[in-house]
Amino acid sequence: MKKISIFTGIYFFSFLTVFSQPTQAEIDKMMREAKAEIEKMKKDPKNKDFIKDMPNLDDKVKNTSKNDNQELSKSSTGKFPAKNTALLSAIPKKIFTRAELIVYYNDLYKEFAVKINAVKVKAVSDIMAKPGGNAYKFNMAAVGSWYNGATEEAILMATKAAMQYPDDDVLVNNLSAMLNMGGLEQKAIPVLRTLLQKYPDNPMVLNNMGQAYAALGATDTAMIYLGRCIAKSPHHPEANNTAGQIELSKGNKQKATGHFEQSLKGAYNNHAYNGLRIIDPKKKYGKLLRPRVHIPEYFNPAKYKLPRQCENLQQAAAAKEEHNAFEKMLATLIKKYDAIQKAETEIAEQTILKKYSTGINQAGNLPPFLELGTVMLIETSLDYLDEVTALASYNQNFTLELKKLESEYEQAQKVARAKFDERNEKVGEGNGDPSLDEDICKAYEDVANKYLQLFSTLRLNWQVKNLAAEKKYLNELIYWSYLASHNIHDFRKSFYSLITAHLTKLKILNETKIIYPCDREEADKQKYEEPLLTEPECPFEVEVKFIVGKFSLDCEKVSFSGGEGFIFSYEKKFKSGQSTLSLGIGAQLELGGGFGGVKIGAGISAGESLFIQLGSNGQVTDAGLKFGVKAGAGIEAEGAIGKNVNIKKDFGKVEEGVGYTIGIESGIKFNEGPLKNLLTPSENQLNKNVPVYKKGD
């Protein structure tokens, strides 16, 4: 008797090496445990039908370098910058006037221009001297250049633009954010203080101020600003993450947990996720995300419905044909999809090897959402495996019940036949009994029909229970597999592995008890039409056009393209602080919750914004839409991940005099920023109108 066993559930462990963990030791431990479980499964005779369809669990390992694991391990949390008294003391206490700010920007630009390569300085000057330049274009160009890896050009452009357009608050905010992420927080604070006079309750500005003080080790001051930010935006990813890191560094694990969870409700970021796992290694992100998730139906189980159970003798011939035809269709599909999976595996290995041949940590190499997808794929697979494993006892009892029912049926038939022993003996003695065969047949069929009902109920319950986890998790596993894949071939490999494994399970479940009546009749041959299987598309595709430049994002790439040659782009490693981009109405933007899955109706106004969560290497880890209080009627937010999100927005227009733009919300970093060594701390007076601050002033 075939028995249902564990689905190719250990499949998810092949993604472990790109999964952000607190330590390399933990990654290694999980991998050892996974491989041990796989070997245990392979040795179990019950699983022989599955083993041949199990994906190669080393595929992802081969495609991820050891150095990448080390980079992920470096993102472990719990340590915080020591208080930098010297830099904090040098920050002016007063709030600059507009005139003083212009001088401050000018002096800052001069300091940068002296330290940065003259070729880069000239390139920036040439671009900013082009006709048609304005604050909007320079802001977009600076932001685009920063995230394309041209950090020095970006900071030069932002600083010079601030000199020319000191009243453009979005531009000024972004300059402060770049200073934060670049490791020059002490230079950002005077700028942010001025902004806070205009926007005392703005989450973006409050966050950036809190991040600046946090990076300088002034955690108490940082918590004041971060707390104010969180009060206005409870799920602010950056503010909550840094607040959590501060509480964790002080040993306040309960408060840290609360902040990390709120951060992750806003957007996935690995610092908050790792913070949770340091506190409790069993913590899962899925419980924070799933309530807002709507997974598309990629695979419709109704198209692969198991044939009916044979409930009486009259159904026997037809049921047999139906089950045979279904078995034949499954065998054909399994062979077909297995061939596709093998072909895609070969292509995926070649393309991934080629892509990462220059180093997996190179900026822009990793696909957007890879880390989020991997985390959720692992967690979903663990949840799925828990449910399937919990069925082990039920399946053992099913096998025992089936054997017991078979035995009872055989005994019942013996008892039924025994009732005719005396009449059989008389027939053997030459006495006629014309109704004997008919009576025996009726008794046989009565017993058979009674037990066919029992067999049918038992097997139907067995099928339903074993398919429950499939129906619950298969589409979600497919969804996260897409986001956890390195390219379309990598996804197709995973997709067809999941489909093949599911069809294999259906093949095992395709059983029924067949008992033929006395007068057996053959049924017509049955044939199942092959259901159409549509390959999923990327669930998140965004293209936002601005007055100048364009931002595009899908499952394989993210890019800033600049109009009129305004944006610099270099193929070089980008290392900075974690950050969030808010695309929309600029300084009034408020970051908020979730990833994709938004229905857009009529009446969208300037209150709409798009947020992009980026890791320290510039890779996208999360994204979504946020609607502000100015959003018009007809907007319905479904929550987090949902139906395929294909957002084509032209923000190149001006509504009510407000141009759509980008605001940066900086996050804590555990490494020196790219500008850290560009400017050495100086006691020289930068602004002749502002004396150097001395302790006690």
C-alpha positions in Angstrom: 0.0 0.0 0.0 1.4 3.4 -1.0 1.6 5.8 1.9 1.8 9.6 1.7 5.1 10.9 2.9 6.8 14.3 3.3 6.5 16.5 0.2 9.8 17.6 -1.2 9.7 19.9 1.8 13.3 20.1 2.7 13.5 22.0 -0.7 13.6 25.3 1.1 17.0 24.6 2.8 18.6 25.1 -0.6 18.1 28.9 0.0 19.9 29.1 3.3 23.1 30.5 2.0 21.5 33.7 0.9 19.4 34.0 4.1 20.6 36.7 6.3 21.7 35.2 9.7 23.3 36.6 12.8 26.3 34.4 12.5 28.0 32.1 9.9 27.9 29.4 12.6 24.1 29.4 12.6 24.0 29.2 8.8 26.3 26.2 8.9 24.3 24.6 11.7 21.0 24.9 9.8 22.6 23.5 6.7 23.9 20.5 8.5 20.5 19.9 10.1 18.8 20.2 6.7 21.2 17.8 5.0 20.8 15.3 7.9 17.0 15.4 7.4 17.4 15.0 3.7 19.5 11.9 4.2 17.0 10.5 6.7 14.2 11.0 4.1 16.2 9.3 1.3 16.8 6.2 3.5 13.1 5.9 4.3 11.4 3.4 1.9 8.2 5.4 2.1 9.8 8.3 0.3 11.1 6.4 -2.7 8.4 7.8 -5.0 9.5 11.4 -4.1 13.3 11.2 -4.1 13.6 11.1 -7.8 11.7 14.4 -8.1 13.4 16.2 -5.3 15.3 19.3 -6.5 19.1 19.5 -6.1 19.5 21.1 -2.7 23.0 22.3 -3.4 22.0 24.5 -6.4 21.7 27.7 -4.4 24.8 26.8 -2.4 26.8 26.7 -5.6 25.4 30.0 -6.7 26.2 31.9 -3.5 29.8 32.7 -2.5 31.2 32.2 0.9 32.0 35.9 1.0 28.3 36.7 0.6 27.6 34.7 3.7 30.3 36.6 5.6 28.7 39.9 4.4 25.3 38.8 5.7 26.9 37.7 9.0 28.4 41.2 9.4 24.9 42.6 9.5 24.4 41.1 12.9 23.3 43.6 15.5 23.7 44.3 19.2 26.7 46.6 19.0 26.3 50.3 18.8 28.7 53.2 18.1 30.4 54.7 21.1 29.6 58.3 21.9 31.8 60.6 19.9 32.2 63.4 22.3 34.6 65.4 20.1 32.3 65.5 17.1 29.2 66.2 19.2 30.9 69.1 20.9 31.9 70.6 17.6 28.3 70.8 16.4 26.9 74.4 16.7 24.0 74.7 19.1 22.3 77.6 17.4 19.8 77.3 14.5 21.2 78.8 11.3 19.5 81.6 9.5 18.9 81.2 5.8 22.0 83.4 5.1 24.1 81.3 7.5 23.0 78.1 5.8 24.0 79.3 2.4 27.5 80.1 3.8 27.5 76.7 5.5 26.7 74.9 2.2 29.3 76.9 0.4 32.0 76.1 2.9 31.0 72.4 2.9 31.2 72.3 -0.9 34.6 73.8 -0.8 35.8 71.2 1.6 34.4 68.4 -0.6 35.8 70.0 -3.8 39.4 70.0 -2.3 39.2 66.3 -1.3 37.4 64.9 -4.3 39.1 64.1 -7.6 39.2 67.2 -9.8 37.8 65.3 -12.8 34.6 64.5 -10.8 34.3 68.1 -9.5 34.5 69.4 -13.1 32.0 66.9 -14.3 29.5 68.0 -11.7 30.1 71.7 -12.4 29.6 71.1 -16.1 26.3 69.3 -15.6 25.0 71.9 -13.2 25.9 74.7 -15.7 23.6 73.2 -18.3 20.6 75.2 -19.4 17.4 74.2 -17.8 18.8 73.1 -14.5 16.8 73.6 -11.4 16.4 72.4 -7.8 14.1 69.6 -8.9 16.4 68.2 -11.5 19.5 68.5 -9.3 17.8 66.7 -6.5 16.7 63.9 -8.7 20.2 63.7 -10.2 21.9 63.7 -6.9 19.6 60.9 -5.5 20.0 58.8 -8.6 23.7 59.2 -8.7 24.0 58.3 -5.0 22.1 55.0 -5.5 24.0 54.3 -8.7 27.2 54.3 -6.7 28.5 57.7 -7.7 28.5 58.9 -4.1 31.1 61.7 -4.4 29.4 63.2 -7.4 26.1 63.0 -5.6 27.2 64.8 -2.5 28.9 67.5 -4.6 25.8 68.1 -6.6 23.5 68.0 -3.6 25.7 70.5 -1.7 26.0 72.9 -4.6 22.3 72.7 -5.4 21.5 73.5 -1.7 23.7 76.6 -2.1 21.7 77.7 -5.1 18.2 76.6 -3.8 18.3 76.7 0.0 14.5 76.9 0.2 14.0 73.6 -1.5 13.3 71.5 1.6 13.3 68.1 -0.1 16.7 68.8 -1.6 18.0 70.0 1.8 16.6 66.9 3.5 18.2 64.6 1.0 21.6 66.3 1.4 21.3 65.7 5.2 20.4 62.0 4.5 23.4 61.6 2.2 25.7 63.1 4.9 24.2 60.7 7.4 24.7 57.6 5.2 28.1 58.9 4.1 29.4 58.9 7.7 29.3 62.7 8.1 26.4 63.0 10.6 27.9 65.9 12.4 27.6 67.9 9.1 23.9 66.9 8.7 22.7 68.0 12.1 22.9 71.8 11.6 20.9 71.4 8.4 18.3 69.2 10.0 17.8 71.6 12.9 16.8 74.2 10.5 14.4 71.9 8.7 12.8 70.9 12.0 11.8 74.6 12.5 9.6 74.3 9.5 8.5 70.6 9.9 8.5 69.8 13.7 6.3 66.8 13.2 7.6 65.4 9.9 8.6 61.8 10.2 11.2 62.0 7.5 13.1 64.9 9.1 12.7 63.6 12.6 14.0 60.2 11.5 17.1 61.7 9.8 17.9 63.8 12.9 17.5 60.7 15.1 19.8 58.7 12.8 22.5 61.4 12.9 22.6 61.4 16.7 22.5 57.6 16.9 25.5 57.3 14.6 27.4 59.7 16.8 26.6 57.5 19.8 24.2 60.1 21.4 21.6 57.5 21.9 19.5 59.4 24.5 19.2 62.3 22.2 18.5 60.0 19.2 15.7 58.3 21.0 13.9 61.7 21.6 13.8 62.3 17.8 13.1 58.7 16.9 10.3 58.6 19.4 8.7 61.7 17.9 9.0 60.1 14.5 7.4 56.8 15.6 4.6 58.7 17.3 3.7 60.1 13.9 4.6 57.0 11.8 4.2 53.9 14.1 5.6 51.5 11.5 8.5 53.6 10.4 11.1 51.0 9.3 14.3 53.1 9.9 13.2 54.9 13.1 11.9 51.7 14.7 15.0 49.7 13.7 17.4 52.1 15.1 15.3 52.5 18.3 15.4 48.7 18.6 19.2 48.6 18.1 19.6 51.2 20.9 17.3 49.3 23.3 19.1 46.0 22.4 22.5 47.6 23.1 21.1 48.5 26.6 19.8 45.0 27.2 16.1 46.1 27.0 15.1 43.0 24.9 11.3 43.5 25.3 11.4 47.1 24.1 13.8 46.1 21.3 11.5 43.4 20.2 8.6 45.8 20.0 10.5 48.2 17.8 11.9 45.5 15.5 8.4 44.1 14.9 7.0 47.6 14.2 9.9 48.2 11.8 9.2 45.0 9.9 5.6 45.8 9.7 6.6 48.9 7.8 9.0 47.2 5.5 11.4 44.3 5.5 15.0 45.2 6.5 17.7 42.7 7.6 18.9 44.7 10.6 15.5 44.6 12.3 15.0 40.9 11.3 18.4 40.0 12.6 17.7 41.9 15.8 14.6 39.8 16.4 16.5 36.6 15.8 19.3 37.6 18.2 16.7 38.1 20.9 14.8 34.9 19.9 16.2 32.7 17.2 12.8 31.1 16.7 11.1 34.4 15.8 9.5 34.5 12.4 8.8 37.4 10.1 5.8 35.8 8.4 3.5 36.5 11.3 4.1 40.2 10.8 3.7 40.1 7.0 1.0 37.4 6.3 -2.0 39.3 7.7 -1.4 41.8 4.9 -0.6 39.3 2.1 -2.8 38.2 -0.7 -1.1 35.5 -2.7 -2.2 35.2 -6.3 -3.6 31.8 -7.5 -0.8 30.6 -9.8 -1.8 26.9 -9.5 -5.5 26.0 -9.4 -6.1 22.7 -7.6 -9.6 22.4 -9.1 -8.0 21.8 -12.5 -6.2 18.7 -11.0 -9.1 17.4 -9.0 -8.7 13.8 -7.9 -11.2 11.3 -9.5 -14.2 10.4 -7.5 -14.1 7.5 -5.0 -15.9 4.3 -6.0 -18.9 4.2 -3.7 -20.8 1.2 -5.1 -20.5 -1.7 -7.5 -22.2 0.2 -10.3 -19.5 2.8 -10.3 -16.6 0.3 -10.4 -15.9 0.1 -14.1 -16.2 3.9 -14.7 -14.2 4.7 -11.6 -11.4 2.4 -12.7 -11.2 4.0 -16.1 -11.2 7.5 -14.5 -8.4 6.7 -12.1 -6.3 5.0 -14.9 -6.8 8.1 -17.1 -5.9 10.5 -14.4 -2.8 8.4 -13.6 -1.7 8.5 -17.2 -2.2 12.3 -17.4 -0.1 12.8 -14.3 2.7 10.6 -15.6 2.7 12.6 -18.8 2.8 15.9 -17.0 5.4 14.8 -14.5 7.7 13.7 -17.4 7.1 16.9 -19.3 7.7 19.3 -16.3 10.6 17.3 -15.1 12.3 17.8 -18.4 11.6 21.5 -18.3 13.0 21.7 -14.8 16.2 19.9 -15.7 16.7 22.2 -18.8 16.1 25.3 -16.7 18.5 24.1 -14.0 21.3 23.9 -16.5 20.5 27.4 -17.9 20.1 28.9 -14.5 23.5 27.5 -13.4 25.2 29.0 -16.4 23.5 32.4 -16.3 24.0 32.8 -12.5 27.7 31.8 -12.7 28.2 34.4 -15.5 26.3 37.1 -13.6 28.2 36.7 -10.4 31.6 36.0 -11.9 32.6 39.6 -11.0 31.7 39.2 -7.4 28.3 38.6 -5.8 28.5 41.7 -3.6 28.9 44.1 -6.5 26.3 46.8 -6.3 23.2 45.9 -8.3 24.2 42.3 -8.8 21.6 40.9 -6.3 18.0 41.0 -7.6 15.5 43.2 -5.7 13.6 41.4 -3.0 16.0 38.4 -2.9 16.5 38.6 0.8 12.8 39.2 1.6 11.8 36.4 -0.7 14.4 34.0 0.7 13.4 34.7 4.3 9.7 34.2 3.5 10.4 31.1 1.4 12.2 29.5 4.2 9.6 30.4 6.8 6.7 29.3 4.6 8.5 26.1 3.9 9.0 25.5 7.6 5.4 26.1 8.3 4.4 23.8 5.4 6.8 21.1 6.6 5.4 21.4 10.2 1.9 20.7 8.9 3.0 17.8 6.7 5.1 16.3 9.4 2.1 16.5 11.8 0.2 14.2 9.4 2.7 11.4 9.9 0.7 10.0 12.8 -2.6 10.3 10.9 -1.1 8.6 7.9 0.1 5.7 10.0 -3.3 5.3 11.5 -4.8 5.5 8.0 -2.7 2.6 6.9 -3.7 0.6 9.9 -7.4 1.5 9.5 -7.2 0.5 5.8 -5.7 -2.9 6.6 -8.3 -3.4 9.3 -11.1 -2.5 6.9 -9.7 -4.9 4.3 -9.6 -7.7 6.9 -13.2 -6.9 8.0 -14.4 -6.9 4.4 -12.8 -10.3 3.7 -14.3 -11.7 6.9 -17.8 -10.3 6.0 -17.6 -12.0 2.6 -16.7 -15.3 4.3 -19.6 -15.0 6.6 -21.9 -14.2 3.7 -20.7 -17.2 1.7 -21.0 -19.4 4.8 -24.8 -18.9 4.8 -25.0 -20.8 1.5 -22.9 -23.8 2.6 -25.9 -26.0 3.2 -27.5 -25.1 -0.1 -24.2 -25.7 -1.8 -23.9 -29.1 -0.3 -27.4 -30.0 -1.5 -26.5 -28.9 -5.0 -23.5 -31.1 -4.8 -25.7 -34.0 -3.9 -27.7 -33.5 -7.1 -30.5 -31.3 -5.8 -31.5 -28.4 -8.0 -31.4 -24.8 -6.7 -32.0 -22.4 -9.6 -31.8 -19.3 -7.4 -28.6 -20.2 -5.6 -26.2 -18.2 -7.8 -28.5 -15.2 -7.8 -28.8 -15.3 -4.0 -25.0 -15.7 -3.5 -24.4 -12.8 -5.9 -26.9 -10.6 -4.1 -25.3 -11.3 -0.7 -21.8 -10.7 -2.2 -22.9 -7.4 -3.7 -24.7 -6.2 -0.5 -21.5 -6.7 1.5 -19.4 -5.1 -1.2 -21.6 -2.0 -1.4 -21.6 -1.6 2.3 -17.8 -1.7 2.5 -17.3 0.4 -0.6 -19.0 3.2 1.3 -16.6 2.7 4.2 -13.5 2.5 1.9 -14.6 5.6 0.1 -15.1 7.6 3.2 -11.8 6.5 4.7 -9.8 7.3 1.5 -11.6 10.5 0.8 -10.7 11.9 4.3 -7.1 10.7 3.7 -6.9 12.6 0.5 -8.5 15.8 1.9 -6.2 15.9 4.9 -3.1 15.4 2.9 -4.0 18.0 0.2 -4.9 20.6 2.8 -1.3 21.8 3.3 -0.8 21.7 -0.5 -3.7 24.0 -1.1 -2.7 26.3 1.8 1.0 26.7 0.9 1.7 25.7 -2.8 0.8 29.1 -4.3 2.7 30.9 -1.5 5.8 28.8 -2.1 5.6 29.6 -5.8 5.2 33.3 -5.0 8.2 33.5 -2.6 10.2 31.3 -5.0 9.9 34.0 -7.6 11.2 36.7 -5.3 13.9 34.4 -4.0 15.3 33.5 -7.4 18.3 35.0 -9.1 16.7 35.2 -12.5 13.8 33.8 -14.5 15.5 30.5 -15.2 16.3 30.1 -11.5 12.6 30.7 -10.8 11.4 28.3 -13.5 13.7 25.6 -12.1 12.0 26.1 -8.7 8.5 26.5 -10.1 8.6 23.2 -12.1 10.2 21.4 -9.1 7.3 22.5 -7.0 4.7 21.5 -9.6 6.3 18.2 -10.3 6.4 17.3 -6.6 2.8 18.3 -6.2 1.7 16.1 -9.1 3.7 13.3 -7.7 1.7 13.6 -4.5 -1.5 13.6 -6.5 -0.3 10.4 -8.2 0.2 8.7 -4.8 -3.2 9.9 -3.6 -4.9 8.7 -6.7 -6.4 5.5 -5.2 -9.8 4.0 -4.7 -11.1 0.5 -3.8 -12.5 -1.2 -6.9 -14.9 -4.2 -6.4 -16.7 -5.4 -9.5 -20.3 -6.7 -9.5 -21.2 -10.3 -10.5 -22.0 -9.3 -14.0 -18.9 -7.2 -14.8 -19.3 -4.7 -17.6 -16.4 -2.7 -19.2 -16.7 1.1 -19.2 -15.8 3.5 -22.0 -12.2 4.6 -22.0 -11.6 7.9 -20.2 -9.2 10.7 -21.1 -8.2 13.7 -19.0 -7.3 16.9 -20.9 -4.0 18.4 -19.9 -4.8 21.6 -17.8 -3.2 24.7 -19.0 -0.3 25.7 -16.7 0.5 29.4 -16.9 3.9 30.5 -15.6 3.7 33.3 -13.1 5.0 36.7 -13.9 7.0 39.0 -11.6 4.5 40.2 -9.0 6.0 43.6 -8.6 6.8 45.9 -11.5 7.1 49.6 -11.2 8.1 52.4 -13.6 7.9 55.9 -12.3 8.7 58.8 -14.7 9.6 62.1 -13.2 10.0 65.6 -14.8 13.6 64.4 -15.3 14.7 60.8 -15.1 12.9 57.5 -14.5 12.9 55.0 -11.7 12.1 51.4 -12.6 11.9 48.2 -10.5 11.0 44.6 -11.1 12.1 41.2 -9.8 15.4 41.2 -11.5 16.6 44.8 -11.5 16.2 48.3 -10.1 17.5 51.4 -12.0 17.6 55.1 -12.0 17.9 56.6 -15.5 18.5 60.3 -15.8 17.2 62.7 -18.4 19.6 65.0 -20.1 22.7 63.2 -18.7 22.1 64.4 -15.2 22.6 61.1 -13.3 26.1 59.6 -12.9 26.3 55.8 -12.9 29.3 53.7 -12.0 29.8 50.0 -11.9 31.4 49.8 -8.4 30.7 48.5 -5.0 28.2 50.7 -3.1 28.4 50.6 0.7 26.3 52.9 2.8 23.7 52.9 5.4 20.3 51.2 5.1 17.8 53.7 3.8 14.3 54.2 2.5 13.3 56.2 -0.6 9.9 57.9 -0.6 8.7 58.9 -4.1 5.9 61.4 -4.2 5.2 64.8 -2.6 8.6 65.2 -1.0 8.9 66.7 2.4 5.3 66.0 3.2 5.7 62.3 2.5 5.1 59.8 5.3 6.5 56.4 5.0 4.2 53.5 5.8 3.3 50.1 5.5 3.7 47.2 3.2 4.8 45.7 0.0 2.7 46.1 -3.2 -0.8 44.7 -3.4 -2.6 48.0 -3.9 -5.7 48.6 -6.0 -5.7 52.1 -7.5 -9.0 53.7 -8.2 -10.0 57.1 -9.4 -9.2 60.3 -7.6 -5.6 59.8 -6.7 -4.0 63.1 -5.7 -0.6 64.3 -4.6 -1.0 62.4 -1.3 0.1 59.2 -3.0 3.6 58.0 -2.6 5.8 55.0 -3.3 8.4 53.8 -0.9 11.5 51.7 -1.7 13.5 50.0 1.1 17.2 49.6 0.3 19.9 47.7 2.1 23.4 49.0 2.7 24.6 47.6 -0.7 21.9 49.4 -2.5 19.8 46.3 -3.1 16.1 46.6 -2.8 14.7 44.6 0.1 11.1 45.9 0.1 8.7 48.3 -1.7 5.2 49.4 -1.7 2.6 52.2 -2.0 1.5 54.6 0.7 -1.5 56.9 0.5 -1.5 60.1 2.5 -4.4 62.0 3.9 -4.8 63.9 0.6 -5.6 60.8 -1.4 -8.9 61.0 -3.1 -11.8 58.7 -3.2 -11.6 55.3 -4.9 -8.3 54.2 -3.4 -8.4 50.8 -1.8 -5.3 49.5 -0.1 -5.3 45.7 0.0 -2.3 45.6 2.4 1.0 44.1 1.7 1.9 41.7 -1.1 -1.0 41.0 -3.4 -2.1 40.6 -6.9 0.5 41.4 -9.6 1.4 45.0 -9.1 2.1 46.8 -12.4 2.4 50.5 -11.6 3.1 52.8 -14.5 3.1 56.3 -13.1 4.0 59.5 -14.9 5.1 61.8 -12.1 6.5 64.2 -14.7 3.4 66.4 -14.3 2.9 69.1 -11.7 -0.3 69.0 -9.7 -1.4 72.1 -7.9 2.1 73.4 -8.2 3.7 70.5 -6.4 6.2 68.4 -8.4 6.6 64.7 -7.5 10.1 64.0 -6.2 12.2 61.7 -4.0 12.9 62.0 -0.3 15.5 59.9 1.5 15.1 58.5 5.0 18.4 57.4 6.3 19.0 54.4 8.5 21.6 53.2 11.0 24.8 51.7 9.6 27.3 49.4 11.2 30.1 50.3 8.9 31.9 53.5 8.0 30.1 55.4 5.2 31.7 56.1 1.8 32.4 59.8 2.8 33.7 59.0 6.3 37.3 59.7 5.5 36.6 62.4 3.0 36.5 65.1 5.6 38.6 64.9 8.7 37.2 66.5 11.8 38.3 70.1 11.9 38.4 72.9 14.5 38.6 75.5 11.7 35.7 77.9 11.5 33.6 77.0 8.5 31.2 79.9 8.8 32.6 83.3 9.7 29.2 84.2 11.2 29.2 81.1 13.3 32.0 80.6 15.8 33.3 77.1 16.5 31.4 75.6 19.3 33.3 75.1 22.5 32.1 72.9 25.3 30.3 75.1 27.8 29.2 77.6 25.2 
